Amino acid sequence: MKDSDGDGKKNGEELGDPQCIWTENSTPSRTTGITHPGICDPTNSTICQNKNSGVKEICSYEGFNCSYPLDGPDIYNITVTLEDTAVPPTETNYYCQFVELPHDKDYHIIAQVPHIVNRNVMHHLILYGCTDDSERERYSTPAPCNGMKASCLGMLAGWTLGDPGSCQSENVGTPMGNSSYKYALLEMHWNNPEKIASYRDSSGIVLYYTPKLRQYDADVMTTGQMGLVIPPGKDLYTANATVTSKCTSYYIPHTIYIDSANIHMHYLGASGTIEHFRNGVKLRNLAQDDIYQYDSPVTHMHNPVVEFKPGDELKTTCNFNSKRRTNITYYGEGTSEEMCFGFITYYPALKTPFSPVSYKSVDMCEASLPENKGMGGMAGDIGNGCNGFNFLYGHFSGHSNTKKALVEAVNTTCNNMRVGQCTEGCIAARKAFTDHPCTSGVPNEILVNIYSQSDETKTSKWQATTAVCQPPPTGVANNLIPISSLAMVVFAALTGWLLI
């Protein structure tokens, strides 16, 4: 079989059809990791030097367009990249690196352009603003991301497959500098479905910034549904989530202005909308993708901007087509998994991050309201008789039947045992945990993900003790699945692990 571009991969392999058996209107044997058989990749590799001359750079993000020049005397740019790093031969990888930002004065980030080196693996990247340099030592060089970083929650910039770059509206910018974010954490998601061991990457993003501060600080609101369980073989499966009037009345104290919105799903995504309501009446679609394409995301700009008042409502709807899948597809960060998010850019920025996301039947924003026993913006009743705040943090206020007490009992009584030697004390401690209303059903799904990321040492002990007593009692998640910082930022906001 022919290798037209000389990069060591046959044309059929690059197109997902290594056996060359594809026929019209059928699906190739592989639908991820598709590359162009006429362009040598990675373009900056030794093998590809001088092999792409005469080939138009079709991936040069020609769609990037800004309404104002980015080469003015008061506009600077910095390219934030990961140090050149080997991509592990596993399908899904998250790598992070700590970076220092310009902070001799205050700046506004006004535009961003992707700097993608290895398109074979790049899925998305996010640049998180950090309030201090506490992550400097851990991520001084590229390393696997390890859950959520409490000091790095600001979303400064980001890119996903097909995104050409973006500019802020002329009166807004994202703060960076001396009195805001001096540091950042660059998170890379690599998708390597072929598990190729020779890949390397040093991608990143170019930030355009100015010391001439604009009138407003911008921010991003995340909406959507994280409890996805998509059955196979369906022409249409719909997931949605609503941000209620109660929620926005409580958390949005003043009118905000929306200048853009976009929908994010993966390859099962077929169509979607973000709808805006006031007093029960639909006003408009903030985003409408009649045909959604993961590789070509659409950002819906609003000029004039959309006025969003306290008490207004949002509804995010994602339609999926799983006709070609033979197994259930769950929410997840991997390309073969799914998401249902709406990202809404607005100004002026609220004082605290606002990400009103649902998890299955649980509206996490409403769960955090005082009437639902939420406290300080933290989730209260999340179903099944579980109060998330008391379970996670009740030991601070004298509650005894809390996650901390129950887990420490398991870690203590089940410690240093061998597999198959589960003692009565360990069994009793684990039963007390599994009998708690917060450790089964949807509450367990939510809280066990937070716990799996919140304390590395205790998590290791918990996993070890879970392995000792096999099979585990019903209700306990045996496999705690690490998820990316983006997902943890959303989880933190929707559960109240942080203030909403």
N, C-alpha and C positions, 0 to 999 in steps of 0.2 A: 504494500500500500504506500501511497505517496506522502511525503512530508514537504509540502510546498514552501513553507517558510524556513525550513532548516533548523527548527528549534528542538529537534529530537522527538517530537510527537507527531504521529501520523494524522492526516487530515480527519479521518473518521473518529479517531480518539479525541481530537479537539472539539468535535461537534457532538460528542456524546454517543457515537455509534462506532465503537472500535471494531466490531465484526462486519461493518458495512452491510447491515441487513435492514436498514430503515426503508420504509415505503411511504408514499404520500398519504397524509392524513393520519399517520400513526405517530406514536411517541417514541423517541429514541430511548435506548436502554439507560441512559443517564441524562438528567436534566439540570444538574448543577455542575459548576466548574467548567462551563462552556467557554472556549476561547476561539479566536479567529485563526483559521488555518492559513491565512495569507499574511499574518503579522507575527514576527518572531517575538516570543515572550519568554521571560521578562525582558522588556525593551532595553534595559540598562545592563543586562548580563553580558558576560564575556562572549558567549556563544552567539549572541545576537548583534554584536558590534558590526556595523556596516551592512547588515542584512535587511534593514528597513529603509534604506535610502530609496527615494522615489515613491515610497508609500505614503500617502497623505495620512497624517496622524488623526485618525477618525475618533480617537478617544481623547482629544485635546480639550474637551469641554467647551465647544464652540457656542453652546447655548447660553453661556454666562453673559449677562448683559446688565450694566449698571446705568442708571439714569443720570449719574454725575461722574466726572472724571476721577480716577483713583491715582493720578500721577501729579496731583497738585503739591504746592510747596509745604502744606501743613498736613499731608497725608503720608504716613510711613507704612512699612510692611515688615513682617517677621514671619519666617517659615518655621513652624514648629513640627519637628519630625521625631520619629523613633530612631534611635541608633540602629545601624544595620544589624539585623538579628535573624537567626535561623528560625524558620517557621516549623513548628513541630509536625511530625507526620501523623496527626490526628485530625478528625474532621472539624471540630469547633475549638478555637483557642482564643482566649482573651489575654492580651499583654498590655502592661501599663508602664509608663515612665514619667517621673517627676520632672517638671521644667520650671524655670524661672522666667517670669514675664517682665517687660519693661515697667518699672515702677518709680522712676525718678520724679514723676508727677502723675496727675490723673489723666486718663485717656478714655476715649470711647472707641470700641471696635465697631466699624461701620460696614465691613464686608469680609467675606471669606471665600477662598477658592481652594479646591482640593489639590493636594500634591500626592498623586498616586503613583507608586513605583511598581508594585507587583499586582497587576489587575487580576492575576490568576487566583489570588487568595483574599483580596480586600473585600470585606462585606460591609462594614461601617466603622466609623471612628467618632469619638466624642472627646472634646476638650473640656474638662471640668475645672472650674475655678476653685482654688483652695484658699481658705482663710488664714492658714499658717503653713509652716514648712515641716510639719510633723511626719509627712510621708516621704521626705527627701531621702532619708537613709534607706528605707525599704525599697524604693523605686529609683535609686540613683542611676541604675542601668535597667534596661528592659527586663521585666519579670512577669510571671503569670499574675494576673489581677486576683486578689483574694477578697472578694465580697465588697461590701460598701465601705467607703472611707468617710467617716463622719465630718472631717474638715474639708472635704472636696465635693460639694454638692451643687455649686453654681454651674449652669450650662452655658459656657462661653461660645462654643462653636461645635459644629458636627457635620458629618457627611455620610451619605448612604449611596449604595450603588445607583448610578445613573444621575446623581445630583451634580449639576454643572457649577454650583456656587451660588452665592446670594449677596444682596446688598440690603442694608437697613433703609427704612424710609428716611427722608432727609432731615427730619426733626428728632430722630431717636438714635441711640447707640447702646451698646452693651458695655457696662463699666469695667475698667481694668486699670490697675496702677496703684499709686501710693495709698489712697484711702479706700480701695476696694480689693480686687484680687491681684496680689503680687506674684502668686504662684499658680501652677495648674498641674493637672494630672491628665496625660494623654492616654486614652484607652483605645486599643485596636482590637477589632474582631476579625479574625482570619477564618475563612471557610476553605478547608482543604479536604474535600470529599474523596479525592483519589489517594490521600495520605502520602503525598510525594515528599521525600525526605530532603531533597536538594533545594527547596525554595528558601529564599531569603526576602526580607522586606525592610524598607526604611521610609515608608509612606508618612504622610502628615497633612498639615493644612496651612495655608498662607492667610495670615490675619492682616487686614488693612485697618489702621487706627489713626486717630487724630487727637491732638491736645486741645483742639477747639471743641469743647464739650457742647453737645446738642441739648435741646430743651428737656428731653425725657430719657430716662433709663428704660430699656426694653427688657422683656422677660418672656419665657415660654411656659404655657399651661399645657399639661398633658391630660387627655381624657381617654376613656376606652375601657375595654373588658379584658381582664387578665385570666379569667377562669375558662379558658377555651378547651372544649372536648369535641372535636369535629369528627363525626362518624365517616367511615369510608363510603365511596360509591354514591355520593350525593351530587346532583346537579346544582343544588342550592342549599346552603346552610347559613343561617343568619345569626349573628351575635350583635348585641347592642348594649349600651350603657347610657344612663341619663344623669345629668348633673341637675339636681332639683332646685327649685326656687328657695327652699329652706337653706340649702347648702350655700348658694351664692349670696343670699341675704346676710348670712352669718360671716362668711369669709371674704367677701368683696365689699369693702366699706364705701367705695366710691365708684363712679363711672370709669371704666377702662375702654381703650380703643384698640380694636383688632385690625391689624394690617395684613395678616396672611394666615393661612391654615393649610395643612396637608394631612392626608390619611396614610397610615403605614400598616401594611400587611406583608406577607411573604408570597410564595408562589401559588398558594391556593386562593389568594385574594382575587375576586372577580369584579366587584364594584363596591362603592361605599359612599356615605354622606356624613357630614357634620351639620346638624340643623340648629337653628337659633330660634327660640321661642320667647314670647313675653306675654304674661297674663293668659297663658294657655293657647295663644295664637302664634302660628309659625310666621316668622318674619322673612327668613331667607335660609339658603344653604351657605354656610361658611366654606364648605368644600363639597364638591360633587364629582366623583369619578365614575362615570357610566361604564367605562371599561378600565379597570385598574391593571397596571402593569408594574410589577415590582422593579424591573430593570429601568423603567422610565418614570420615576415619580413626578407628580405635578404639584407645584406650590401655587395655591390659589391666592392671588394678590387682591387686596381691597383698596381701591382708590376712587372715591373717598373711603376713609377708614370706617369701620363698623362700630357704632356706639353700643357698648354692653353694660347694662345697669345692674345694680344689686337686685336680686330677685328674678333676673332672666334665667332661662334654662337652656341646656345643651343636650342634644342627643346624638351619639356617635353610633353609626350602623356599619357593620362589615359583612359583606356577602362573600361566601366561599364556595368554590367548586372542587369537590374531592372525588369526582367521578373516577379518576385514574388511580386513586389510593386504595390499598387493600387493608390498611390498618388505621386505627384511630390516630388522629393528629392532635397533639396537645399544644398548649401555649409553651413557647420556649424561644431561646435566643438563636438556635441553629436555623439555617436556611430551610431545612426540611421540616421544621416545626412552624408554628404560626403565631402571629400577633394581631391585635386589633387596637390601634392607637390613633388618636388625633392629636396633632401638635399645632398649637395656636399661639402665634406671636402677638404680643399686645404691649401697650404702654398706658400710663406709667406703671413701672414694676410695683407689685405689691410688696409689703415689708417682709412677708414670709412666703416661701414657695407654696404654690397651690397646684396640686395634681389630683383632681377628683376622679379617681378610677374605681371601677367596680371589680369585685371578684365573685364570679357566678352570681348568686342571688343577693349578695351583700353589697350594698351601697356604702363604701367605706367612708365617704364624706359625711353622710347622714349619721353613720355610726359614731362619728366623733363629736356630734353635737351634744350639748349639755342635757337635752331631754332624753338622750339615749345613753346617759351616764358616761359620756366622754369627759375628759378632763384636760384642760389646757391644750385643746386641739388634738388630743390623743384618742384613739378609737375606744369606744365603750362596748356596748352590746353588739356582738357580731354573729349572733345566732347560737342555737343549741344551748342557751343559758350561759354562754361564755361572755364574760366581760374582759375584753382584750387588755385594757389598761391594768386592771387589778391582777390579772394572771401574769403579765410581764413585769409590772412595776409595783405591785401591791406590797412587797416587803418593805418599801420605803415608808408606807403608812400603816404598818402593823398587821397587814393581812398575812395569814400563815399558809394558806393553801395556794401557794404561788408557784410559778415555773421554777424560780430559783430554789425554793425549798424542796420541791418534788424531784427536780433533776439532781440536786446535790445529794439527796437521799439515794438515788440510783447510783450515782458515781461513787458514793462511799461504800454502800453495801455490796455492789457488784464489782468492785475494783479487784484487780489481780487474780481473777478467776480464769480457769481454762474453759475452752469450749466444751460443752456437755456437762459442766460441773456447776450449774446454776443453783445457788442456795435458796432456801425458803425465804431468807431476808431479802435477797435480790428479787425474787418473784413477787413478794409483797410490795416492795418499793416500786417496781415497774407497774404492778396492777393499780397502785394508788395514782400513778401518773396517767395510765390509760383510762381509768374510770372518771377522770376529770372532764367536765363538759367542753373544755377548750382543746382536748386532745383527740377529737374525732370529728369526722365530717369536714365541712368547709372551714370552721375555725382552726382545725388542726393543719389543714393545707396551708393556710395563711401564716400561722404562727411558727410552724416548724421550719419554714423557709427563712424567717427572720432569725430564729434561734441558730440555724445552721451557719449563719454568717456572723453572728454577733460576738462570739467568743471562741477563738480558735482552739485554745487548750481544752476548755470544757467540751467543745464539740468533738474533739478527738476522743476524749474519754467516753462521751455518750455513744459514739459510733462503735467503740470497742466493746462497751457493755451490751449494746444491742446485739453485736455479733456473738457474744457469749451465750445468751439465752435464745437459742433458735428452736422453733420459729418465734418471732416476737408476738406479743399479745395484739389482738385486733385493735386498730386505731392508731398505732405508732408508725410513723414513716420510717422504714428501715434504711432507705437510701436517701440521704440528704443531698440534694443536687445543687452544686454551686451555680449561681446565676450572676449575670454581669452587674457592673455598677449602675448602669442605666436602670435595670429592673429593680435594683435595690433602692435607688432614689425614689422610684415610683412606689415600691412597697413601703418604704419609710413614710412617705407622705400619706398613702392611703390607709395605713394601719396606725399612724400616729407614733411610730417609733421615733420619729422626729416631729416637731411641730408642723402642722399643715400650713 
